[in-house]
Amino acid sequence: MRTEEAMHPGVRWIGPETDLRTVARIMKDEDIGALPVGENDRLIGMVTDRDITLRALANGHDVSELTARDVMTRDIVYCRTTESVEDAIHLMETRKIRRLPVINEQKRMVGMLSLGDISHCTSQQLTGELVKAVTGHHA
């Protein structure tokens, strides 16, 4: 199966200057844990609920003064629509990530592949291996 068949399409983007309160509100309202950050029609980062907690709150920053750019993860790992789900799983395991943006041949983000998506399209064993890999303690 290709990632295009397993992903959930229609991912929402935010701009890098979006304030963190707005980011958190979007995450709450849409029940999501990550938002891609785009600038000039390019994916430049990802803000996760963990980014907000560790890079803003735990460091004692004034959240009202921070933007997505201040806390986003910059080195974005992604997969292509034509890649197999197994290849995407391997990438997620290796990089210890739970959500993977999916890029089409025109280099446009067209969806997101998450642990939940994987659990719906693969075996329990493969899903279990992925969960174990991405939730283990980081070295």
Beta strands, then each sheet from edge to edge (+ up, - down):
strand 1: 8-9
strand 2: 34-39
strand 3: 42-48
strand 4: 79-80
strand 5: 99-103
strand 6: 109-114
sheet 1: 1+ 6- 5+ 4+
sheet 2: 2+ 3-
end
